[in-house]
């Protein structure tokens, strides 16, 4: 795996960084990555889906018509499930926990594998110190940087050391950019990004996290 180039605001590269040895995975570890994706997606579910049972539907407090001499089948309530607008039988209720479990070592392996594959495919770029501050919270300047770096049409992941308000303001209107702190990066974030741009300080800390 080649050294990582350090990008400047004008799109040029100056300097290189050598990734740590534990990131030099030659082959992707598929199963832990798959399990981690399921874990992350399940954790996003709010479980707010719900239906009303016969006892919860409003109306139908009395028989819709008398028991006999109507020529129709007897009915006790319009809240019965076979009526339109009646209660739902065995419908979903928001009392289920969708969270899955995955041990820490497996999740760590999934993160390392996903990041290592991005490194092997030359999809990781290191940003010079304070590069993102040069945008001055302006979307126009962020677009200038992306144009200089020839990254305007790509799904990007910006990995930073600490939350930067100017960076957030300059990327809020750019749907192709996701900004995450190094300790909040997920396997899904890594896989969805076409290119990862990571601050120098964040890269060092992410290497420590993936040990």
LUMKOLZA-150079 format. One line per field, with one value per atom (N, C-alpha, C): residue number from 0; atom name; x, y, z. Coordinates in Angstrom, 3 decimals, decimal comma. Example, Ala and Ser with C-alpha at 12.3 -4.5 7.8 and 13.67 -1.06 7.14 Angstrom:
pos: (0;0;0;1;1;1)
site: (N;CA;C;N;CA;C)
x: (13,190;12,300;13,200;12,850;13,670;12,900)
y: (-5,690;-4,500;-3,300;-2,250;-1,060;0,030)
z: (7,800;7,800;7,800;7,080;7,140;7,870)
! end
This chain:
pos: (0;0;0;1;1;1;2;2;2;3;3;3;4;4;4;5;5;5;6;6;6;7;7;7;8;8;8;9;9;9;10;10;10;11;11;11;12;12;12;13;13;13;14;14;14;15;15;15;16;16;16;17;17;17;18;18;18;19;19;19;20;20;20;21;21;21;22;22;22;23;23;23;24;24;24;25;25;25;26;26;26;27;27;27;28;28;28;29;29;29;30;30;30;31;31;31;32;32;32;33;33;33;34;34;34;35;35;35;36;36;36;37;37;37;38;38;38;39;39;39;40;40;40;41;41;41;42;42;42;43;43;43;44;44;44;45;45;45;46;46;46;47;47;47;48;48;48;49;49;49;50;50;50;51;51;51;52;52;52;53;53;53;54;54;54;55;55;55;56;56;56;57;57;57;58;58;58;59;59;59;60;60;60;61;61;61;62;62;62;63;63;63;64;64;64;65;65;65;66;66;66;67;67;67;68;68;68;69;69;69;70;70;70;71;71;71;72;72;72;73;73;73;74;74;74;75;75;75;76;76;76;77;77;77;78;78;78;79;79;79;80;80;80;81;81;81;82;82;82;83;83;83;84;84;84;85;85;85;86;86;86;87;87;87;88;88;88;89;89;89;90;90;90;91;91;91;92;92;92;93;93;93;94;94;94;95;95;95;96;96;96;97;97;97;98;98;98;99;99;99;100;100;100;101;101;101;102;102;102;103;103;103;104;104;104;105;105;105;106;106;106;107;107;107;108;108;108;109;109;109;110;110;110;111;111;111;112;112;112;113;113;113;114;114;114;115;115;115;116;116;116;117;117;117;118;118;118;119;119;119;120;120;120;121;121;121;122;122;122;123;123;123;124;124;124;125;125;125;126;126;126;127;127;127;128;128;128;129;129;129;130;130;130;131;131;131;132;132;132;133;133;133;134;134;134;135;135;135;136;136;136;137;137;137;138;138;138;139;139;139;140;140;140;141;141;141;142;142;142;143;143;143;144;144;144;145;145;145;146;146;146;147;147;147;148;148;148;149;149;149;150;150;150;151;151;151;152;152;152;153;153;153;154;154;154;155;155;155;156;156;156;157;157;157;158;158;158;159;159;159;160;160;160;161;161;161;162;162;162;163;163;163;164;164;164;165;165;165;166;166;166;167;167;167;168;168;168;169;169;169;170;170;170;171;171;171;172;172;172;173;173;173;174;174;174;175;175;175;176;176;176;177;177;177;178;178;178;179;179;179;180;180;180;181;181;181;182;182;182;183;183;183;184;184;184;185;185;185;186;186;186;187;187;187;188;188;188;189;189;189;190;190;190;191;191;191;192;192;192;193;193;193;194;194;194;195;195;195;196;196;196;197;197;197;198;198;198;199;199;199;200;200;200;201;201;201;202;202;202;203;203;203;204;204;204;205;205;205;206;206;206;207;207;207;208;208;208;209;209;209;210;210;210)
site: (N;CA;C;N;CA;C;N;CA;C;N;CA;C;N;CA;C;N;CA;C;N;CA;C;N;CA;C;N;CA;C;N;CA;C;N;CA;C;N;CA;C;N;CA;C;N;CA;C;N;CA;C;N;CA;C;N;CA;C;N;CA;C;N;CA;C;N;CA;C;N;CA;C;N;CA;C;N;CA;C;N;CA;C;N;CA;C;N;CA;C;N;CA;C;N;CA;C;N;CA;C;N;CA;C;N;CA;C;N;CA;C;N;CA;C;N;CA;C;N;CA;C;N;CA;C;N;CA;C;N;CA;C;N;CA;C;N;CA;C;N;CA;C;N;CA;C;N;CA;C;N;CA;C;N;CA;C;N;CA;C;N;CA;C;N;CA;C;N;CA;C;N;CA;C;N;CA;C;N;CA;C;N;CA;C;N;CA;C;N;CA;C;N;CA;C;N;CA;C;N;CA;C;N;CA;C;N;CA;C;N;CA;C;N;CA;C;N;CA;C;N;CA;C;N;CA;C;N;CA;C;N;CA;C;N;CA;C;N;CA;C;N;CA;C;N;CA;C;N;CA;C;N;CA;C;N;CA;C;N;CA;C;N;CA;C;N;CA;C;N;CA;C;N;CA;C;N;CA;C;N;CA;C;N;CA;C;N;CA;C;N;CA;C;N;CA;C;N;CA;C;N;CA;C;N;CA;C;N;CA;C;N;CA;C;N;CA;C;N;CA;C;N;CA;C;N;CA;C;N;CA;C;N;CA;C;N;CA;C;N;CA;C;N;CA;C;N;CA;C;N;CA;C;N;CA;C;N;CA;C;N;CA;C;N;CA;C;N;CA;C;N;CA;C;N;CA;C;N;CA;C;N;CA;C;N;CA;C;N;CA;C;N;CA;C;N;CA;C;N;CA;C;N;CA;C;N;CA;C;N;CA;C;N;CA;C;N;CA;C;N;CA;C;N;CA;C;N;CA;C;N;CA;C;N;CA;C;N;CA;C;N;CA;C;N;CA;C;N;CA;C;N;CA;C;N;CA;C;N;CA;C;N;CA;C;N;CA;C;N;CA;C;N;CA;C;N;CA;C;N;CA;C;N;CA;C;N;CA;C;N;CA;C;N;CA;C;N;CA;C;N;CA;C;N;CA;C;N;CA;C;N;CA;C;N;CA;C;N;CA;C;N;CA;C;N;CA;C;N;CA;C;N;CA;C;N;CA;C;N;CA;C;N;CA;C;N;CA;C;N;CA;C;N;CA;C;N;CA;C;N;CA;C;N;CA;C;N;CA;C;N;CA;C;N;CA;C;N;CA;C;N;CA;C;N;CA;C;N;CA;C;N;CA;C;N;CA;C;N;CA;C;N;CA;C;N;CA;C;N;CA;C;N;CA;C;N;CA;C;N;CA;C;N;CA;C;N;CA;C;N;CA;C;N;CA;C;N;CA;C;N;CA;C;N;CA;C;N;CA;C;N;CA;C;N;CA;C;N;CA;C;N;CA;C;N;CA;C;N;CA;C;N;CA;C;N;CA;C;N;CA;C;N;CA;C;N;CA;C;N;CA;C;N;CA;C;N;CA;C;N;CA;C;N;CA;C;N;CA;C;N;CA;C;N;CA;C;N;CA;C;N;CA;C;N;CA;C;N;CA;C;N;CA;C;N;CA;C)
x: (0,839;0,000;0,875;0,582;1,383;1,121;2,020;1,834;0,676;0,069;-1,055;-0,550;-1,112;-0,726;-1,509;-0,876;-1,502;-1,959;-3,265;-3,825;-3,865;-3,660;-3,732;-5,062;-5,366;-6,633;-6,743;-5,617;-5,644;-5,706;-5,829;-5,935;-4,617;-3,513;-2,197;-1,860;-0,839;-0,418;0,981;1,149;2,442;2,685;3,650;3,969;3,216;3,698;3,097;3,041;2,134;1,991;1,963;2,712;2,759;1,730;0,743;-0,238;0,412;-0,214;0,292;0,186;1,030;1,092;-0,197;-0,913;-2,118;-3,259;-3,076;-4,082;-3,776;-2,691;-2,268;-2,931;-4,256;-4,988;-5,039;-4,618;-4,586;-5,960;-6,794;-8,079;-9,173;-10,314;-11,433;-12,021;-12,417;-13,069;-14,571;-15,242;-16,613;-17,637;-17,615;-18,694;-18,809;-17,712;-17,841;-18,356;-17,958;-18,445;-19,952;-20,409;-21,843;-22,614;-22,104;-22,770;-22,802;-21,725;-21,662;-22,671;-22,842;-23,825;-25,238;-25,552;-26,861;-27,064;-26,021;-26,083;-26,391;-25,683;-25,852;-27,219;-27,676;-28,976;-30,118;-29,976;-31,008;-31,090;-29,939;-29,914;-30,587;-30,709;-31,351;-32,871;-33,405;-34,861;-35,479;-36,503;-37,149;-38,256;-38,809;-39,884;-41,155;-41,475;-42,664;-43,880;-43,725;-44,854;-45,878;-47,161;-48,185;-49,528;-50,413;-51,782;-52,723;-54,004;-55,013;-55,710;-55,847;-56,592;-58,085;-58,895;-60,345;-60,694;-59,949;-60,230;-59,771;-58,950;-58,409;-59,086;-59,814;-60,493;-61,678;-61,858;-62,971;-64,284;-65,388;-66,711;-67,125;-68,342;-68,820;-69,160;-69,719;-70,052;-71,310;-72,070;-73,306;-73,417;-74,391;-74,598;-75,014;-74,467;-74,826;-76,296;-76,883;-78,309;-78,752;-80,065;-80,584;-80,133;-80,274;-79,743;-80,478;-81,808;-82,596;-83,441;-83,943;-84,921;-84,373;-83,109;-82,552;-82,120;-82,010;-81,544;-80,032;-79,372;-77,913;-77,297;-76,009;-75,311;-75,287;-75,393;-75,393;-74,027;-74,063;-72,835;-72,906;-71,761;-71,734;-71,122;-70,223;-69,556;-68,918;-68,910;-68,229;-66,717;-66,268;-64,821;-64,196;-65,022;-64,499;-63,536;-62,545;-61,493;-61,995;-63,139;-63,595;-64,313;-64,522;-65,087;-63,980;-64,311;-63,375;-63,228;-62,008;-61,770;-61,818;-62,005;-62,018;-60,615;-60,532;-59,231;-58,422;-57,115;-56,201;-55,788;-55,877;-55,495;-54,008;-53,293;-51,856;-51,038;-51,470;-50,730;-49,484;-48,579;-47,333;-47,573;-46,792;-46,836;-45,412;-45,244;-43,883;-43,316;-43,341;-42,812;-41,708;-41,130;-40,079;-38,733;-37,739;-36,383;-35,634;-35,279;-34,640;-33,115;-32,570;-31,117;-30,510;-29,392;-28,655;-27,387;-26,757;-25,531;-24,367;-23,221;-21,989;-20,842;-19,990;-18,922;-17,929;-17,230;-16,369;-15,260;-14,689;-13,593;-14,072;-15,277;-15,816;-16,106;-16,661;-16,953;-15,663;-14,677;-13,374;-12,739;-12,860;-12,328;-13,057;-14,367;-15,152;-14,715;-14,526;-14,061;-12,687;-11,789;-10,427;-10,422;-11,225;-11,281;-11,834;-12,905;-13,520;-12,554;-11,858;-10,921;-9,704;-9,237;-8,072;-8,350;-9,565;-9,909;-9,928;-10,377;-10,334;-8,887;-8,025;-6,604;-6,010;-6,328;-5,784;-6,256;-7,456;-8,019;-7,688;-6,778;-6,366;-7,550;-8,446;-9,631;-9,566;-8,380;-8,191;-7,181;-7,553;-6,675;-6,555;-5,343;-5,112;-5,138;-5,853;-5,947;-4,912;-4,314;-3,346;-4,029;-3,246;-3,789;-4,510;-5,692;-6,506;-6,961;-6,974;-7,449;-8,909;-9,739;-11,168;-11,494;-10,604;-10,846;-10,718;-10,033;-9,842;-11,120;-12,159;-13,435;-14,169;-13,803;-14,434;-15,959;-16,419;-17,856;-18,630;-17,970;-18,616;-18,725;-19,945;-20,156;-19,407;-19,349;-18,671;-17,195;-16,553;-15,137;-14,947;-15,895;-15,817;-15,945;-16,838;-16,983;-15,715;-15,053;-13,781;-12,734;-12,681;-11,739;-12,051;-13,331;-13,719;-13,396;-13,586;-13,270;-11,768;-10,979;-9,520;-9,041;-9,713;-9,320;-9,988;-10,870;-11,607;-12,455;-13,198;-14,030;-15,488;-15,892;-17,224;-18,357;-18,121;-19,195;-19,153;-18,424;-18,252;-18,935;-19,294;-19,780;-18,565;-18,504;-17,307;-17,591;-16,590;-16,630;-15,481;-15,803;-14,787;-14,652;-13,476;-13,214;-12,366;-12,880;-12,208;-11,879;-10,993;-10,584;-11,635;-11,995;-13,031;-14,032;-15,252;-16,300;-15,919;-15,983;-15,636;-16,885;-17,306;-18,509;-18,345;-17,194;-17,021;-17,159;-16,634;-16,742;-18,192;-18,921;-20,324;-21,145;-20,887;-21,626;-21,305;-20,078;-19,676;-20,117;-20,559;-20,965;-22,447;-23,173;-24,585;-25,420;-25,101;-25,885;-25,340;-24,327;-23,716;-24,073;-25,031;-25,571;-24,576;-23,573;-22,634;-21,559;-21,570;-20,533;-21,125;-20,474;-20,822;-19,632;-19,889;-18,827;-18,966;-17,892;-17,914;-16,613;-16,736;-15,533;-14,918;-13,616;-12,908;-13,494;-14,033;-14,571;-16,043;-16,638;-18,046;-18,201;-17,098;-17,159;-17,663;-18,615;-19,169;-18,708;-18,947;-18,600;-19,396;-20,647;-21,509;-20,989;-20,516;-19,941;-18,765;-17,908;-16,711;-17,057;-18,036;-18,366;-19,123;-19,937;-20,737;-19,921;-18,812;-18,011;-17,156;-17,159;-16,276;-14,847;-14,712;-13,402;-13,501;-12,485;-12,425;-11,325;-11,690;-10,710;-10,616;-9,443;-9,275;-8,168;-8,434;-7,428;-6,234;-5,073;-3,870;-4,072;-4,551;-4,746;-5,771;-6,833;-7,874;-7,358;-6,473;-5,925;-5,105;-4,290;-3,482;-4,371;-5,428;-6,323;-7,175;-7,535;-8,301;-7,451;-6,172;-5,262;-5,229;-5,198;-5,195;-6,505;-7,599;-8,905;-9,014;-8,377;-8,495;-7,447;-6,672;-5,656;-6,315)
y: (-1,188;0,000;1,239;2,168;3,380;4,320;5,267;6,279;7,190;7,780;8,677;10,082;10,708;12,067;13,071;14,196;15,263;16,354;16,620;17,574;18,981;19,965;21,374;21,961;23,178;23,805;24,046;24,259;24,526;23,250;22,087;20,820;20,133;20,790;20,177;19,283;18,452;17,540;17,916;17,895;18,244;17,372;16,473;15,592;14,275;13,309;11,982;11,465;10,521;9,885;8,378;7,669;6,209;5,613;4,856;4,229;3,194;2,939;1,950;0,541;-0,342;-1,710;-2,497;-2,214;-3,009;-2,692;-1,671;-1,354;-2,005;-2,746;-3,359;-4,719;-4,728;-5,966;-6,233;-7,416;-7,738;-8,159;-8,717;-9,236;-8,747;-8,351;-7,874;-9,025;-8,731;-9,716;-9,476;-10,306;-10,024;-10,146;-11,255;-11,526;-10,469;-10,080;-9,027;-7,704;-7,377;-6,143;-6,236;-7,368;-7,583;-7,481;-8,131;-8,097;-6,680;-5,928;-4,554;-3,656;-3,853;-3,067;-3,356;-4,626;-4,986;-4,353;-4,378;-3,795;-2,303;-1,584;-0,131;0,245;-0,504;-0,193;-0,517;-1,609;-1,966;-0,927;-0,373;0,633;1,932;2,149;3,370;3,279;2,093;1,934;2,514;3,326;3,962;3,102;2,185;1,337;2,113;3,091;3,916;3,410;2,339;1,788;1,213;1,423;0,948;0,839;0,005;-0,123;-0,145;0,085;0,069;-1,286;-1,836;-3,079;-2,765;-3,801;-3,618;-2,771;-2,962;-2,220;-0,774;-0,410;0,950;1,824;1,200;1,970;2,707;3,956;4,738;4,359;4,571;4,281;2,843;2,519;1,135;0,703;1,598;1,242;0,417;0,331;-0,460;-1,303;-2,201;-3,030;-2,144;-2,409;-1,576;-1,722;-2,885;-3,094;-4,264;-4,471;-5,485;-6,886;-7,793;-9,136;-9,925;-9,832;-10,710;-9,925;-10,678;-10,195;-9,107;-9,164;-8,196;-8,880;-10,187;-10,917;-10,878;-10,255;-10,154;-10,884;-11,123;-11,792;-10,873;-11,463;-10,669;-10,013;-8,802;-8,043;-7,420;-7,363;-6,793;-5,405;-5,095;-3,791;-3,506;-2,237;-1,866;-1,771;-2,037;-2,042;-3,404;-4,374;-5,703;-5,640;-6,511;-6,447;-6,552;-7,217;-7,384;-6,146;-5,143;-3,877;-2,950;-2,166;-1,135;-0,100;0,170;1,094;0,421;-0,893;-1,613;-1,886;-2,593;-2,896;-3,854;-3,869;-4,728;-5,908;-7,100;-8,307;-8,586;-8,778;-9,092;-8,029;-6,785;-5,700;-5,334;-4,566;-4,185;-3,233;-3,388;-2,518;-2,076;-0,837;-0,329;-0,825;-2,121;-2,677;-3,697;-3,610;-4,554;-3,847;-4,498;-3,955;-4,512;-3,619;-4,056;-4,127;-3,728;-3,682;-5,083;-5,181;-6,438;-6,351;-7,474;-7,511;-8,005;-7,392;-7,805;-7,500;-8,486;-8,248;-7,206;-6,575;-5,436;-5,811;-6,995;-7,405;-7,552;-8,099;-8,277;-6,925;-5,997;-4,669;-3,919;-4,089;-3,453;-3,997;-5,299;-5,926;-5,413;-5,215;-4,700;-3,285;-2,437;-1,068;-1,066;-1,867;-1,930;-2,434;-3,474;-4,045;-3,041;-2,345;-1,366;-0,225;0,264;1,373;0,909;-0,308;-0,838;-0,997;-1,414;-1,558;-0,214;0,817;2,166;2,607;2,255;2,577;1,836;0,555;-0,257;0,227;0,811;1,295;2,761;3,313;4,721;5,684;5,415;6,251;7,088;7,193;7,989;9,093;10,323;11,482;12,178;12,537;13,260;14,758;15,502;16,955;17,637;18,675;19,436;20,073;20,409;21,034;22,332;22,505;23,720;23,949;22,892;23,059;23,487;22,824;23,108;24,499;25,061;26,402;27,462;27,121;28,081;28,349;27,546;27,793;28,983;29,370;30,516;30,386;29,160;28,870;29,215;29,225;29,576;28,344;28,056;26,934;27,139;28,378;28,687;28,301;28,562;28,216;26,703;26,028;24,565;23,983;24,543;24,089;24,359;25,468;25,778;24,719;24,323;23,271;21,959;21,584;20,333;20,367;21,532;21,673;21,555;22,172;22,077;20,637;19,908;18,521;17,524;18,028;17,189;16,137;16,608;15,713;16,164;16,978;17,585;16,584;15,489;14,549;13,289;13,319;12,106;12,214;11,050;10,957;10,997;12,010;12,241;12,075;11,584;11,515;12,339;13,387;14,201;13,710;13,237;12,773;13,830;14,358;15,460;15,085;15,874;15,639;16,165;17,419;18,033;18,753;18,894;19,544;20,988;21,343;22,690;23,354;24,434;25,130;25,665;26,281;26,737;25,605;24,417;23,283;22,849;22,772;22,364;23,351;24,642;25,664;25,623;25,279;25,259;23,991;22,971;21,703;21,386;22,189;21,897;21,777;22,555;22,559;21,606;20,852;19,920;18,491;17,910;16,613;15,474;15,678;14,586;14,470;15,390;15,395;14,995;14,047;13,655;13,992;14,685;15,086;14,282;13,608;12,808;13,003;12,958;12,911;11,520;11,442;10,163;9,074;9,448;8,450;8,138;8,771;8,528;7,857;7,592;6,992;5,550;5,205;3,856;3,098;1,801;0,971;1,425;1,757;2,211;3,513;4,423;5,680;5,405;4,485;4,177;3,552;2,648;1,932;2,802;3,722;4,551;5,643;6,030;7,128;6,652;7,436;7,151;7,559;8,693;9,177;9,669;9,367;9,810;10,854;12,024;13,078;13,230;13,000;12,946;13,891;14,623;15,530;14,740;15,378;14,714;14,225;15,121;14,759;13,645;13,713;12,692;11,350;11,378;10,136;9,400;10,140;9,527;8,891;9,598;9,082;7,927;7,972;6,865;5,603;5,756;4,604;3,975;4,811;4,295;3,575;4,139;3,530;2,161;1,988;0,742;-0,300;-0,052;-1,027;-2,279)
z: (0,000;0,000;0,000;-0,900;-1,020;0,148;0,319;1,351;0,970;1,990;1,756;1,484;0,463;0,124;0,967;1,243;2,030;1,070;1,061;0,114;0,705;-0,151;0,229;-0,260;0,179;-0,185;-1,690;-2,341;-3,782;-4,624;-3,951;-4,661;-4,923;-4,606;-4,793;-3,600;-3,777;-2,715;-2,249;-0,935;-0,357;0,867;0,766;1,885;1,807;2,592;2,625;4,054;4,288;5,597;5,397;6,219;6,143;7,106;6,614;7,502;8,414;9,541;10,493;9,909;10,407;9,873;10,086;11,194;11,466;10,489;9,656;8,641;7,299;7,246;5,988;5,790;5,730;5,493;3,992;3,589;2,164;1,642;2,527;2,099;3,037;2,471;3,285;4,097;5,316;6,178;6,044;5,270;4,844;5,971;6,713;7,664;8,767;9,432;10,456;9,890;8,660;8,028;7,796;7,314;7,090;8,404;9,448;10,753;11,322;11,114;11,623;10,918;9,610;8,863;9,376;9,593;10,141;11,510;12,331;13,674;13,602;12,749;12,646;12,075;11,087;10,502;11,462;12,210;13,182;14,293;14,676;15,739;15,304;13,997;13,488;13,512;13,672;13,646;14,911;14,747;15,889;16,474;15,682;16,188;16,454;15,618;15,837;15,061;14,302;13,561;14,539;14,271;15,192;14,477;15,009;14,518;15,713;15,451;16,512;16,544;17,731;17,894;18,002;18,087;18,209;19,434;20,508;21,733;21,692;20,709;20,636;19,586;18,643;17,602;18,214;17,806;18,352;17,669;18,379;17,834;18,081;17,617;17,721;19,124;19,905;21,282;21,410;20,360;20,412;19,142;19,156;17,968;16,791;15,601;14,449;14,041;14,292;14,046;14,914;14,978;15,887;15,485;16,440;16,277;15,192;15,170;14,300;13,293;12,330;11,356;10,436;10,128;9,171;7,878;7,916;6,742;6,585;7,532;7,468;8,649;8,552;9,650;10,869;12,031;13,262;13,474;13,974;14,225;15,609;16,265;17,607;17,662;16,724;16,764;15,406;15,031;13,782;13,989;15,203;15,467;15,173;14,808;14,500;13,310;13,276;12,240;10,808;10,584;9,203;8,667;9,504;9,041;8,543;7,509;7,059;8,170;8,564;9,670;11,027;11,029;12,297;12,812;13,925;14,511;13,646;13,864;13,109;13,980;13,408;14,142;13,942;15,016;14,985;14,234;14,319;13,679;14,463;13,849;14,536;15,698;16,727;17,903;18,237;18,736;19,014;20,336;20,542;21,788;21,521;20,322;19,965;19,956;20,486;20,487;19,276;18,349;17,108;17,215;18,334;18,465;18,414;17,726;17,635;18,474;18,680;19,480;18,628;18,844;18,170;19,117;19,363;20,328;19,803;20,724;20,390;19,414;19,582;18,698;17,253;17,086;15,736;15,090;15,869;15,314;14,987;15,863;15,615;14,334;14,138;12,929;11,686;11,809;10,685;10,317;11,316;11,072;10,402;10,956;10,421;8,987;8,726;7,385;6,378;6,755;5,848;5,536;6,569;6,359;5,561;5,845;5,133;3,642;3,305;1,888;1,174;1,881;1,298;1,082;2,028;1,873;0,677;0,574;-0,521;-1,891;-1,925;-3,188;-3,456;-2,636;-2,793;-2,717;-1,779;-1,605;-0,329;0,247;1,462;1,182;1,533;1,375;2,720;3,081;4,336;4,048;4,881;4,717;5,599;5,078;5,859;7,069;8,076;9,278;8,923;9,508;9,336;7,894;7,085;5,710;5,687;6,510;6,481;7,018;7,846;8,371;7,280;6,203;5,119;4,330;4,589;3,909;4,510;5,745;6,418;6,471;6,668;6,793;5,525;4,374;3,115;2,204;1,776;0,866;-0,448;-0,899;-2,161;-2,098;-0,951;-0,816;-0,716;-0,091;-0,037;-1,442;-2,236;-3,620;-4,425;-4,116;-4,782;-4,463;-3,190;-2,790;-3,504;-3,546;-4,201;-5,690;-6,289;-7,711;-7,945;-7,069;-7,190;-7,037;-6,128;-5,861;-6,806;-7,689;-8,647;-7,930;-6,917;-6,118;-6,092;-7,033;-6,972;-7,167;-7,866;-8,197;-7,336;-6,242;-5,441;-4,080;-3,555;-2,185;-1,267;-0,387;0,418;1,901;2,610;4,068;4,613;5,368;6,029;7,467;7,820;9,188;9,883;10,994;11,679;13,114;13,701;15,087;16,052;15,904;16,738;15,834;16,334;15,556;15,256;13,994;13,549;12,981;13,607;13,138;11,716;11,372;9,984;8,966;9,322;8,402;8,239;9,341;9,272;8,451;8,649;7,906;6,413;6,085;4,675;3,953;4,701;4,070;4,241;5,005;5,275;4,006;3,001;1,765;0,704;1,052;0,100;0,508;-0,186;0,210;0,035;-0,811;-1,061;0,012;0,994;2,033;3,380;4,033;5,404;6,292;7,395;8,320;9,607;10,012;11,234;12,012;13,355;14,184;14,094;14,351;14,195;15,082;16,249;17,173;16,921;15,910;15,580;14,211;13,553;12,214;12,309;11,466;11,458;10,214;10,222;9,061;7,841;8,052;6,957;6,351;7,199;6,700;5,767;6,187;5,403;4,058;4,063;2,835;1,830;2,325;1,422;0,742;1,364;0,813;-0,355;-1,405;-2,536;-2,197;-1,509;-1,080;0,357;1,150;2,544;2,674;3,171;3,439;4,951;5,486;6,935;7,383;8,453;8,993;9,528;9,543;10,055;11,481;12,349;13,756;13,893;13,098;13,154;12,642;11,644;11,098;12,152;12,894;13,952;15,010;15,402;16,442;15,928;14,650;14,082;14,013;13,706;13,727;15,111;16,145;17,517;17,820;17,337;17,578;16,925;15,790;15,029;15,395;16,442;16,856;17,402)
! end
